[in-house]
Each structure stands twice: as structure tokens, then as C-alpha cells.
């Protein structure tokens, strides 16, 4: 299976050496991720499904 690193575009990813998520096949592992939108706002307050979608987007 192919391993896909998923980036949020944070400048710290290349400095620290991590990815927001890793996808292998149909499985996605997410770590250290918050549902933050492009303008720095929290996405999906009170809606865990919307927050999960933002974290894996």
C-alpha cells in the first residue's frame, strides 16, 4: 500500500519533521491536529464530525 503524508501547510512541519496525518490505504492516523481554518479560526465548534473533516482535509 502507498503511504501518503498529509500536510496542513504549517511551516513547522518541515522544521520539526512531522505530518498532520498519514494515510495508508483506507486508514488515516491523525496526530497533533486541530480544526483550524485558513484564517486561524476554529472550524466546526461543537460539531465533532466537521472538526474531523477539517483535520483530514
PDBQT receptor file of N, H, CA, C and O in Angstrom, charges set to zero:
ATOM      1  N   UNK A   1       0.834  -1.177   0.000  1.00  0.00    +0.000 N 
ATOM      2  CA  UNK A   1       0.000   0.000   0.000  1.00  0.00    +0.000 C 
ATOM      3  C   UNK A   1       0.881   1.243   0.000  1.00  0.00    +0.000 C 
ATOM      4  O   UNK A   1       2.001   1.234   0.510  1.00  0.00    +0.000 OA
ATOM      5  N   UNK A   2       0.354   2.296  -0.575  1.00  0.00    +0.000 N 
ATOM      6  H   UNK A   2      -0.556   2.303  -0.990  1.00  0.00    +0.000 HD
ATOM      7  CA  UNK A   2       1.072   3.556  -0.644  1.00  0.00    +0.000 C 
ATOM      8  C   UNK A   2       0.860   4.356   0.630  1.00  0.00    +0.000 C 
ATOM      9  O   UNK A   2      -0.255   4.443   1.144  1.00  0.00    +0.000 OA
ATOM     10  N   UNK A   3       1.936   4.937   1.131  1.00  0.00    +0.000 N 
ATOM     11  H   UNK A   3       2.842   4.867   0.713  1.00  0.00    +0.000 HD
ATOM     12  CA  UNK A   3       1.867   5.807   2.305  1.00  0.00    +0.000 C 
ATOM     13  C   UNK A   3       1.813   7.250   1.813  1.00  0.00    +0.000 C 
ATOM     14  O   UNK A   3       2.662   7.670   1.026  1.00  0.00    +0.000 OA
ATOM     15  N   UNK A   4       0.814   8.016   2.274  1.00  0.00    +0.000 N 
ATOM     16  H   UNK A   4       0.124   7.675   2.913  1.00  0.00    +0.000 HD
ATOM     17  CA  UNK A   4       0.645   9.400   1.868  1.00  0.00    +0.000 C 
ATOM     18  C   UNK A   4       0.736  10.294   3.095  1.00  0.00    +0.000 C 
ATOM     19  O   UNK A   4      -0.015  10.116   4.054  1.00  0.00    +0.000 OA
ATOM     20  N   UNK A   5       1.657  11.256   3.069  1.00  0.00    +0.000 N 
ATOM     21  H   UNK A   5       2.267  11.400   2.290  1.00  0.00    +0.000 HD
ATOM     22  CA  UNK A   5       1.765  12.234   4.148  1.00  0.00    +0.000 C 
ATOM     23  C   UNK A   5       0.830  13.391   3.820  1.00  0.00    +0.000 C 
ATOM     24  O   UNK A   5       0.827  13.897   2.697  1.00  0.00    +0.000 OA
ATOM     25  N   UNK A   6       0.041  13.806   4.801  1.00  0.00    +0.000 N 
ATOM     26  H   UNK A   6       0.044  13.395   5.712  1.00  0.00    +0.000 HD
ATOM     27  CA  UNK A   6      -0.928  14.869   4.600  1.00  0.00    +0.000 C 
ATOM     28  C   UNK A   6      -0.460  16.102   5.360  1.00  0.00    +0.000 C 
ATOM     29  O   UNK A   6      -0.265  16.053   6.575  1.00  0.00    +0.000 OA
ATOM     30  N   UNK A   7      -0.284  17.191   4.653  1.00  0.00    +0.000 N 
ATOM     31  H   UNK A   7      -0.442  17.230   3.667  1.00  0.00    +0.000 HD
ATOM     32  CA  UNK A   7       0.246  18.427   5.220  1.00  0.00    +0.000 C 
ATOM     33  C   UNK A   7      -0.860  19.443   5.420  1.00  0.00    +0.000 C 
ATOM     34  O   UNK A   7      -1.833  19.481   4.667  1.00  0.00    +0.000 OA
ATOM     35  N   UNK A   8      -0.700  20.267   6.445  1.00  0.00    +0.000 N 
ATOM     36  H   UNK A   8       0.090  20.236   7.057  1.00  0.00    +0.000 HD
ATOM     37  CA  UNK A   8      -1.619  21.385   6.647  1.00  0.00    +0.000 C 
ATOM     38  C   UNK A   8      -1.025  22.672   6.099  1.00  0.00    +0.000 C 
ATOM     39  O   UNK A   8      -1.701  23.699   6.042  1.00  0.00    +0.000 OA
ATOM     40  N   UNK A   9       0.241  22.617   5.694  1.00  0.00    +0.000 N 
ATOM     41  H   UNK A   9       0.790  21.782   5.740  1.00  0.00    +0.000 HD
ATOM     42  CA  UNK A   9       0.916  23.806   5.206  1.00  0.00    +0.000 C 
ATOM     43  C   UNK A   9       1.631  24.584   6.298  1.00  0.00    +0.000 C 
ATOM     44  O   UNK A   9       2.194  25.647   6.036  1.00  0.00    +0.000 OA
ATOM     45  N   UNK A  10       1.613  24.072   7.507  1.00  0.00    +0.000 N 
ATOM     46  H   UNK A  10       1.155  23.209   7.721  1.00  0.00    +0.000 HD
ATOM     47  CA  UNK A  10       2.293  24.737   8.616  1.00  0.00    +0.000 C 
ATOM     48  C   UNK A  10       3.797  24.761   8.369  1.00  0.00    +0.000 C 
ATOM     49  O   UNK A  10       4.365  23.752   7.953  1.00  0.00    +0.000 OA
ATOM     50  N   UNK A  11       4.455  25.897   8.617  1.00  0.00    +0.000 N 
ATOM     51  H   UNK A  11       3.993  26.717   8.955  1.00  0.00    +0.000 HD
ATOM     52  CA  UNK A  11       5.908  25.954   8.417  1.00  0.00    +0.000 C 
ATOM     53  C   UNK A  11       6.662  25.039   9.386  1.00  0.00    +0.000 C 
ATOM     54  O   UNK A  11       7.809  24.678   9.124  1.00  0.00    +0.000 OA
ATOM     55  N   UNK A  12       6.039  24.667  10.488  1.00  0.00    +0.000 N 
ATOM     56  H   UNK A  12       5.107  24.961  10.701  1.00  0.00    +0.000 HD
ATOM     57  CA  UNK A  12       6.699  23.809  11.477  1.00  0.00    +0.000 C 
ATOM     58  C   UNK A  12       6.847  22.375  11.004  1.00  0.00    +0.000 C 
ATOM     59  O   UNK A  12       7.695  21.645  11.517  1.00  0.00    +0.000 OA
ATOM     60  N   UNK A  13       6.040  21.955  10.036  1.00  0.00    +0.000 N 
ATOM     61  H   UNK A  13       5.352  22.548   9.620  1.00  0.00    +0.000 HD
ATOM     62  CA  UNK A  13       6.115  20.571   9.564  1.00  0.00    +0.000 C 
ATOM     63  C   UNK A  13       7.502  20.237   9.028  1.00  0.00    +0.000 C 
ATOM     64  O   UNK A  13       8.053  19.181   9.340  1.00  0.00    +0.000 OA
ATOM     65  N   UNK A  14       8.064  21.126   8.231  1.00  0.00    +0.000 N 
ATOM     66  H   UNK A  14       7.617  21.984   7.977  1.00  0.00    +0.000 HD
ATOM     67  CA  UNK A  14       9.403  20.845   7.691  1.00  0.00    +0.000 C 
ATOM     68  C   UNK A  14      10.500  21.090   8.730  1.00  0.00    +0.000 C 
ATOM     69  O   UNK A  14      11.547  20.444   8.684  1.00  0.00    +0.000 OA
ATOM     70  N   UNK A  15      10.272  22.013   9.660  1.00  0.00    +0.000 N 
ATOM     71  H   UNK A  15       9.422  22.538   9.697  1.00  0.00    +0.000 HD
ATOM     72  CA  UNK A  15      11.267  22.307  10.689  1.00  0.00    +0.000 C 
ATOM     73  C   UNK A  15      11.359  21.164  11.694  1.00  0.00    +0.000 C 
ATOM     74  O   UNK A  15      12.455  20.718  12.036  1.00  0.00    +0.000 OA
ATOM     75  N   UNK A  16      10.216  20.695  12.160  1.00  0.00    +0.000 N 
ATOM     76  H   UNK A  16       9.326  21.057  11.881  1.00  0.00    +0.000 HD
ATOM     77  CA  UNK A  16      10.172  19.653  13.185  1.00  0.00    +0.000 C 
ATOM     78  C   UNK A  16      10.184  18.257  12.565  1.00  0.00    +0.000 C 
ATOM     79  O   UNK A  16      10.663  17.305  13.180  1.00  0.00    +0.000 OA
ATOM     80  N   UNK A  17       9.659  18.140  11.353  1.00  0.00    +0.000 N 
ATOM     81  H   UNK A  17       9.269  18.914  10.854  1.00  0.00    +0.000 HD
ATOM     82  CA  UNK A  17       9.667  16.857  10.661  1.00  0.00    +0.000 C 
ATOM     83  C   UNK A  17       8.485  15.970  10.976  1.00  0.00    +0.000 C 
ATOM     84  O   UNK A  17       8.659  14.797  11.308  1.00  0.00    +0.000 OA
ATOM     85  N   UNK A  18       7.286  16.511  10.878  1.00  0.00    +0.000 N 
ATOM     86  H   UNK A  18       7.144  17.463  10.609  1.00  0.00    +0.000 HD
ATOM     87  CA  UNK A  18       6.093  15.691  11.097  1.00  0.00    +0.000 C 
ATOM     88  C   UNK A  18       5.038  16.041  10.061  1.00  0.00    +0.000 C 
ATOM     89  O   UNK A  18       5.116  17.068   9.386  1.00  0.00    +0.000 OA
ATOM     90  N   UNK A  19       4.057  15.168   9.953  1.00  0.00    +0.000 N 
ATOM     91  H   UNK A  19       3.993  14.333  10.501  1.00  0.00    +0.000 HD
ATOM     92  CA  UNK A  19       2.903  15.409   9.094  1.00  0.00    +0.000 C 
ATOM     93  C   UNK A  19       1.667  15.425   9.969  1.00  0.00    +0.000 C 
ATOM     94  O   UNK A  19       1.610  14.734  10.987  1.00  0.00    +0.000 OA
ATOM     95  N   UNK A  20       0.680  16.208   9.578  1.00  0.00    +0.000 N 
ATOM     96  H   UNK A  20       0.726  16.769   8.751  1.00  0.00    +0.000 HD
ATOM     97  CA  UNK A  20      -0.562  16.277  10.351  1.00  0.00    +0.000 C 
ATOM     98  C   UNK A  20      -1.296  14.951  10.343  1.00  0.00    +0.000 C 
ATOM     99  O   UNK A  20      -1.983  14.602  11.303  1.00  0.00    +0.000 OA
ATOM    100  N   UNK A  21      -1.146  14.218   9.257  1.00  0.00    +0.000 N 
ATOM    101  H   UNK A  21      -0.588  14.501   8.477  1.00  0.00    +0.000 HD
ATOM    102  CA  UNK A  21      -1.798  12.916   9.151  1.00  0.00    +0.000 C 
ATOM    103  C   UNK A  21      -1.008  12.050   8.182  1.00  0.00    +0.000 C 
ATOM    104  O   UNK A  21      -0.280  12.546   7.322  1.00  0.00    +0.000 OA
ATOM    105  N   UNK A  22      -1.171  10.752   8.344  1.00  0.00    +0.000 N 
ATOM    106  H   UNK A  22      -1.762  10.349   9.042  1.00  0.00    +0.000 HD
ATOM    107  CA  UNK A  22      -0.561   9.780   7.437  1.00  0.00    +0.000 C 
ATOM    108  C   UNK A  22      -1.668   8.841   6.989  1.00  0.00    +0.000 C 
ATOM    109  O   UNK A  22      -2.414   8.302   7.806  1.00  0.00    +0.000 OA
ATOM    110  N   UNK A  23      -1.761   8.656   5.686  1.00  0.00    +0.000 N 
ATOM    111  H   UNK A  23      -1.154   9.094   5.023  1.00  0.00    +0.000 HD
ATOM    112  CA  UNK A  23      -2.779   7.751   5.136  1.00  0.00    +0.000 C 
ATOM    113  C   UNK A  23      -2.086   6.570   4.493  1.00  0.00    +0.000 C 
ATOM    114  O   UNK A  23      -1.169   6.731   3.688  1.00  0.00    +0.000 OA
ATOM    115  N   UNK A  24      -2.535   5.376   4.860  1.00  0.00    +0.000 N 
ATOM    116  H   UNK A  24      -3.280   5.246   5.514  1.00  0.00    +0.000 HD
ATOM    117  CA  UNK A  24      -2.087   4.134   4.236  1.00  0.00    +0.000 C 
ATOM    118  C   UNK A  24      -3.349   3.365   3.875  1.00  0.00    +0.000 C 
ATOM    119  O   UNK A  24      -4.079   2.894   4.748  1.00  0.00    +0.000 OA
ATOM    120  N   UNK A  25      -3.596   3.246   2.568  1.00  0.00    +0.000 N 
ATOM    121  H   UNK A  25      -3.003   3.629   1.859  1.00  0.00    +0.000 HD
ATOM    122  CA  UNK A  25      -4.831   2.597   2.124  1.00  0.00    +0.000 C 
ATOM    123  C   UNK A  25      -6.023   3.389   2.586  1.00  0.00    +0.000 C 
ATOM    124  O   UNK A  25      -6.101   4.592   2.338  1.00  0.00    +0.000 OA
ATOM    125  N   UNK A  26      -6.958   2.739   3.257  1.00  0.00    +0.000 N 
ATOM    126  H   UNK A  26      -6.894   1.761   3.459  1.00  0.00    +0.000 HD
ATOM    127  CA  UNK A  26      -8.162   3.420   3.723  1.00  0.00    +0.000 C 
ATOM    128  C   UNK A  26      -8.046   3.924   5.160  1.00  0.00    +0.000 C 
ATOM    129  O   UNK A  26      -9.009   4.456   5.711  1.00  0.00    +0.000 OA
ATOM    130  N   UNK A  27      -6.875   3.760   5.765  1.00  0.00    +0.000 N 
ATOM    131  H   UNK A  27      -6.092   3.328   5.317  1.00  0.00    +0.000 HD
ATOM    132  CA  UNK A  27      -6.672   4.170   7.149  1.00  0.00    +0.000 C 
ATOM    133  C   UNK A  27      -5.922   5.489   7.218  1.00  0.00    +0.000 C 
ATOM    134  O   UNK A  27      -4.953   5.703   6.489  1.00  0.00    +0.000 OA
ATOM    135  N   UNK A  28      -6.380   6.382   8.108  1.00  0.00    +0.000 N 
ATOM    136  H   UNK A  28      -7.167   6.209   8.700  1.00  0.00    +0.000 HD
ATOM    137  CA  UNK A  28      -5.733   7.670   8.326  1.00  0.00    +0.000 C 
ATOM    138  C   UNK A  28      -5.422   7.804   9.814  1.00  0.00    +0.000 C 
ATOM    139  O   UNK A  28      -6.305   7.645  10.656  1.00  0.00    +0.000 OA
ATOM    140  N   UNK A  29      -4.163   8.097  10.131  1.00  0.00    +0.000 N 
ATOM    141  H   UNK A  29      -3.445   8.227   9.447  1.00  0.00    +0.000 HD
ATOM    142  CA  UNK A  29      -3.756   8.371  11.508  1.00  0.00    +0.000 C 
ATOM    143  C   UNK A  29      -3.503   9.871  11.606  1.00  0.00    +0.000 C 
ATOM    144  O   UNK A  29      -2.746  10.439  10.818  1.00  0.00    +0.000 OA
ATOM    145  N   UNK A  30      -4.149  10.505  12.586  1.00  0.00    +0.000 N 
ATOM    146  H   UNK A  30      -4.764  10.043  13.226  1.00  0.00    +0.000 HD
ATOM    147  CA  UNK A  30      -4.036  11.949  12.764  1.00  0.00    +0.000 C 
ATOM    148  C   UNK A  30      -3.403  12.209  14.122  1.00  0.00    +0.000 C 
ATOM    149  O   UNK A  30      -3.756  11.566  15.110  1.00  0.00    +0.000 OA
ATOM    150  N   UNK A  31      -2.470  13.150  14.169  1.00  0.00    +0.000 N 
ATOM    151  H   UNK A  31      -2.183  13.673  13.366  1.00  0.00    +0.000 HD
ATOM    152  CA  UNK A  31      -1.835  13.493  15.435  1.00  0.00    +0.000 C 
ATOM    153  C   UNK A  31      -1.480  14.969  15.499  1.00  0.00    +0.000 C 
ATOM    154  O   UNK A  31      -1.003  15.542  14.520  1.00  0.00    +0.000 OA
ATOM    155  N   UNK A  32      -1.711  15.575  16.643  1.00  0.00    +0.000 N 
ATOM    156  H   UNK A  32      -2.098  15.109  17.438  1.00  0.00    +0.000 HD
ATOM    157  CA  UNK A  32      -1.345  16.970  16.826  1.00  0.00    +0.000 C 
ATOM    158  C   UNK A  32      -2.076  17.911  15.893  1.00  0.00    +0.000 C 
ATOM    159  O   UNK A  32      -1.519  18.915  15.450  1.00  0.00    +0.000 OA
ATOM    160  N   UNK A  33      -3.312  17.589  15.597  1.00  0.00    +0.000 N 
ATOM    161  H   UNK A  33      -3.764  16.773  15.957  1.00  0.00    +0.000 HD
ATOM    162  CA  UNK A  33      -4.063  18.367  14.622  1.00  0.00    +0.000 C 
ATOM    163  C   UNK A  33      -5.281  19.005  15.284  1.00  0.00    +0.000 C 
ATOM    164  O   UNK A  33      -5.986  18.372  16.070  1.00  0.00    +0.000 OA
ATOM    165  N   UNK A  34      -5.509  20.258  14.951  1.00  0.00    +0.000 N 
ATOM    166  H   UNK A  34      -4.937  20.772  14.312  1.00  0.00    +0.000 HD
ATOM    167  CA  UNK A  34      -6.695  20.967  15.430  1.00  0.00    +0.000 C 
ATOM    168  C   UNK A  34      -7.475  21.465  14.216  1.00  0.00    +0.000 C 
ATOM    169  O   UNK A  34      -6.888  21.707  13.161  1.00  0.00    +0.000 OA
ATOM    170  N   UNK A  35      -8.780  21.620  14.354  1.00  0.00    +0.000 N 
ATOM    171  H   UNK A  35      -9.257  21.424  15.210  1.00  0.00    +0.000 HD
ATOM    172  CA  UNK A  35      -9.597  22.059  13.225  1.00  0.00    +0.000 C 
ATOM    173  C   UNK A  35      -9.494  23.573  12.996  1.00  0.00    +0.000 C 
ATOM    174  O   UNK A  35     -10.460  24.307  13.205  1.00  0.00    +0.000 OA
ATOM    175  N   UNK A  36      -8.340  24.019  12.575  1.00  0.00    +0.000 N 
ATOM    176  H   UNK A  36      -7.556  23.424  12.404  1.00  0.00    +0.000 HD
ATOM    177  CA  UNK A  36      -8.090  25.441  12.364  1.00  0.00    +0.000 C 
ATOM    178  C   UNK A  36      -8.222  25.762  10.877  1.00  0.00    +0.000 C 
ATOM    179  O   UNK A  36      -7.628  25.091  10.033  1.00  0.00    +0.000 OA
ATOM    180  N   UNK A  37      -9.001  26.785  10.569  1.00  0.00    +0.000 N 
ATOM    181  H   UNK A  37      -9.484  27.330  11.255  1.00  0.00    +0.000 HD
ATOM    182  CA  UNK A  37      -9.211  27.201   9.190  1.00  0.00    +0.000 C 
ATOM    183  C   UNK A  37      -8.081  28.078   8.683  1.00  0.00    +0.000 C 
ATOM    184  O   UNK A  37      -7.172  28.412   9.444  1.00  0.00    +0.000 OA
ATOM    185  N   UNK A  38      -8.121  28.456   7.414  1.00  0.00    +0.000 N 
ATOM    186  H   UNK A  38      -8.859  28.184   6.796  1.00  0.00    +0.000 HD
ATOM    187  CA  UNK A  38      -7.059  29.231   6.786  1.00  0.00    +0.000 C 
ATOM    188  C   UNK A  38      -6.799  30.587   7.451  1.00  0.00    +0.000 C 
ATOM    189  O   UNK A  38      -5.686  31.108   7.384  1.00  0.00    +0.000 OA
ATOM    190  N   UNK A  39      -7.822  31.153   8.090  1.00  0.00    +0.000 N 
ATOM    191  H   UNK A  39      -8.726  30.730   8.144  1.00  0.00    +0.000 HD
ATOM    192  CA  UNK A  39      -7.665  32.461   8.742  1.00  0.00    +0.000 C 
ATOM    193  C   UNK A  39      -7.351  32.337  10.219  1.00  0.00    +0.000 C 
ATOM    194  O   UNK A  39      -7.315  33.338  10.935  1.00  0.00    +0.000 OA
ATOM    195  N   UNK A  40      -7.118  31.096  10.688  1.00  0.00    +0.000 N 
ATOM    196  H   UNK A  40      -7.147  30.283  10.106  1.00  0.00    +0.000 HD
ATOM    197  CA  UNK A  40      -6.785  30.874  12.093  1.00  0.00    +0.000 C 
ATOM    198  C   UNK A  40      -7.988  30.632  12.988  1.00  0.00    +0.000 C 
ATOM    199  O   UNK A  40      -7.835  30.488  14.201  1.00  0.00    +0.000 OA
ATOM    200  N   UNK A  41      -9.183  30.584  12.409  1.00  0.00    +0.000 N 
ATOM    201  H   UNK A  41      -9.307  30.700  11.424  1.00  0.00    +0.000 HD
ATOM    202  CA  UNK A  41     -10.393  30.359  13.199  1.00  0.00    +0.000 C 
ATOM    203  C   UNK A  41     -10.618  28.872  13.428  1.00  0.00    +0.000 C 
ATOM    204  O   UNK A  41     -10.179  28.039  12.635  1.00  0.00    +0.000 OA
ATOM    205  N   UNK A  42     -11.311  28.542  14.526  1.00  0.00    +0.000 N 
ATOM    206  H   UNK A  42     -11.668  29.218  15.170  1.00  0.00    +0.000 HD
ATOM    207  CA  UNK A  42     -11.677  27.158  14.795  1.00  0.00    +0.000 C 
ATOM    208  C   UNK A  42     -12.852  26.792  13.897  1.00  0.00    +0.000 C 
ATOM    209  O   UNK A  42     -13.845  27.516  13.833  1.00  0.00    +0.000 OA
ATOM    210  N   UNK A  43     -12.732  25.672  13.212  1.00  0.00    +0.000 N 
ATOM    211  H   UNK A  43     -11.925  25.084  13.264  1.00  0.00    +0.000 HD
ATOM    212  CA  UNK A  43     -13.777  25.198  12.308  1.00  0.00    +0.000 C 
ATOM    213  C   UNK A  43     -14.638  24.176  13.039  1.00  0.00    +0.000 C 
ATOM    214  O   UNK A  43     -14.106  23.281  13.696  1.00  0.00    +0.000 OA
ATOM    215  N   UNK A  44     -15.948  24.294  12.936  1.00  0.00    +0.000 N 
ATOM    216  H   UNK A  44     -16.380  25.021  12.402  1.00  0.00    +0.000 HD
ATOM    217  CA  UNK A  44     -16.864  23.286  13.452  1.00  0.00    +0.000 C 
ATOM    218  C   UNK A  44     -17.013  23.251  14.957  1.00  0.00    +0.000 C 
ATOM    219  O   UNK A  44     -17.132  22.168  15.529  1.00  0.00    +0.000 OA
ATOM    220  N   UNK A  45     -17.010  24.394  15.620  1.00  0.00    +0.000 N 
ATOM    221  H   UNK A  45     -16.913  25.274  15.155  1.00  0.00    +0.000 HD
ATOM    222  CA  UNK A  45     -17.197  24.415  17.081  1.00  0.00    +0.000 C 
ATOM    223  C   UNK A  45     -18.474  23.670  17.451  1.00  0.00    +0.000 C 
ATOM    224  O   UNK A  45     -19.548  23.965  16.927  1.00  0.00    +0.000 OA
ATOM    225  N   UNK A  46     -18.350  22.708  18.352  1.00  0.00    +0.000 N 
ATOM    226  H   UNK A  46     -17.478  22.468  18.777  1.00  0.00    +0.000 HD
ATOM    227  CA  UNK A  46     -19.493  21.922  18.789  1.00  0.00    +0.000 C 
ATOM    228  C   UNK A  46     -19.930  20.841  17.818  1.00  0.00    +0.000 C 
ATOM    229  O   UNK A  46     -20.950  20.190  18.044  1.00  0.00    +0.000 OA
ATOM    230  N   UNK A  47     -19.176  20.634  16.735  1.00  0.00    +0.000 N 
ATOM    231  H   UNK A  47     -18.348  21.163  16.552  1.00  0.00    +0.000 HD
ATOM    232  CA  UNK A  47     -19.531  19.638  15.718  1.00  0.00    +0.000 C 
ATOM    233  C   UNK A  47     -18.315  18.743  15.447  1.00  0.00    +0.000 C 
ATOM    234  O   UNK A  47     -17.514  19.039  14.560  1.00  0.00    +0.000 OA
ATOM    235  N   UNK A  48     -18.176  17.652  16.205  1.00  0.00    +0.000 N 
ATOM    236  H   UNK A  48     -18.826  17.411  16.925  1.00  0.00    +0.000 HD
ATOM    237  CA  UNK A  48     -17.005  16.787  16.057  1.00  0.00    +0.000 C 
ATOM    238  C   UNK A  48     -16.806  16.249  14.637  1.00  0.00    +0.000 C 
ATOM    239  O   UNK A  48     -15.669  16.070  14.200  1.00  0.00    +0.000 OA
ATOM    240  N   UNK A  49     -17.897  15.990  13.914  1.00  0.00    +0.000 N 
ATOM    241  H   UNK A  49     -18.821  16.136  14.269  1.00  0.00    +0.000 HD
ATOM    242  CA  UNK A  49     -17.760  15.482  12.548  1.00  0.00    +0.000 C 
ATOM    243  C   UNK A  49     -17.142  16.548  11.642  1.00  0.00    +0.000 C 
ATOM    244  O   UNK A  49     -16.283  16.233  10.819  1.00  0.00    +0.000 OA
ATOM    245  N   UNK A  50     -17.567  17.800  11.782  1.00  0.00    +0.000 N 
ATOM    246  H   UNK A  50     -18.265  18.057  12.451  1.00  0.00    +0.000 HD
ATOM    247  CA  UNK A  50     -16.987  18.890  10.987  1.00  0.00    +0.000 C 
ATOM    248  C   UNK A  50     -15.524  19.094  11.350  1.00  0.00    +0.000 C 
ATOM    249  O   UNK A  50     -14.700  19.370  10.478  1.00  0.00    +0.000 OA
ATOM    250  N   UNK A  51     -15.197  18.961  12.629  1.00  0.00    +0.000 N 
ATOM    251  H   UNK A  51     -15.866  18.737  13.337  1.00  0.00    +0.000 HD
ATOM    252  CA  UNK A  51     -13.805  19.109  13.059  1.00  0.00    +0.000 C 
ATOM    253  C   UNK A  51     -12.938  17.997  12.475  1.00  0.00    +0.000 C 
ATOM    254  O   UNK A  51     -11.819  18.247  12.030  1.00  0.00    +0.000 OA
ATOM    255  N   UNK A  52     -13.455  16.770  12.477  1.00  0.00    +0.000 N 
ATOM    256  H   UNK A  52     -14.365  16.566  12.839  1.00  0.00    +0.000 HD
ATOM    257  CA  UNK A  52     -12.704  15.640  11.900  1.00  0.00    +0.000 C 
ATOM    258  C   UNK A  52     -12.489  15.831  10.408  1.00  0.00    +0.000 C 
ATOM    259  O   UNK A  52     -11.409  15.548   9.889  1.00  0.00    +0.000 OA
ATOM    260  N   UNK A  53     -13.529  16.317   9.711  1.00  0.00    +0.000 N 
ATOM    261  H   UNK A  53     -14.406  16.547  10.133  1.00  0.00    +0.000 HD
ATOM    262  CA  UNK A  53     -13.380  16.585   8.271  1.00  0.00    +0.000 C 
ATOM    263  C   UNK A  53     -12.311  17.637   8.028  1.00  0.00    +0.000 C 
ATOM    264  O   UNK A  53     -11.514  17.492   7.102  1.00  0.00    +0.000 OA
ATOM    265  N   UNK A  54     -12.270  18.688   8.828  1.00  0.00    +0.000 N 
ATOM    266  H   UNK A  54     -12.918  18.806   9.581  1.00  0.00    +0.000 HD
ATOM    267  CA  UNK A  54     -11.254  19.734   8.662  1.00  0.00    +0.000 C 
ATOM    268  C   UNK A  54      -9.857  19.173   8.921  1.00  0.00    +0.000 C 
ATOM    269  O   UNK A  54      -8.913  19.513   8.208  1.00  0.00    +0.000 OA
ATOM    270  N   UNK A  55      -9.719  18.335   9.915  1.00  0.00    +0.000 N 
ATOM    271  H   UNK A  55     -10.486  18.059  10.495  1.00  0.00    +0.000 HD
ATOM    272  CA  UNK A  55      -8.403  17.780  10.260  1.00  0.00    +0.000 C 
ATOM    273  C   UNK A  55      -7.882  16.831   9.189  1.00  0.00    +0.000 C 
ATOM    274  O   UNK A  55      -6.670  16.657   9.062  1.00  0.00    +0.000 OA
ATOM    275  N   UNK A  56      -8.766  16.220   8.422  1.00  0.00    +0.000 N 
ATOM    276  H   UNK A  56      -9.750  16.362   8.524  1.00  0.00    +0.000 HD
ATOM    277  CA  UNK A  56      -8.332  15.282   7.389  1.00  0.00    +0.000 C 
ATOM    278  C   UNK A  56      -8.456  15.855   5.989  1.00  0.00    +0.000 C 
ATOM    279  O   UNK A  56      -8.251  15.143   5.006  1.00  0.00    +0.000 OA
ATOM    280  N   UNK A  57      -8.785  17.110   5.889  1.00  0.00    +0.000 N 
ATOM    281  H   UNK A  57      -8.952  17.689   6.688  1.00  0.00    +0.000 HD
ATOM    282  CA  UNK A  57      -8.964  17.770   4.597  1.00  0.00    +0.000 C 
ATOM    283  C   UNK A  57      -7.635  18.058   3.943  1.00  0.00    +0.000 C 
ATOM    284  O   UNK A  57      -7.594  18.612   2.845  1.00  0.00    +0.000 OA
TER     285      UNK A  57
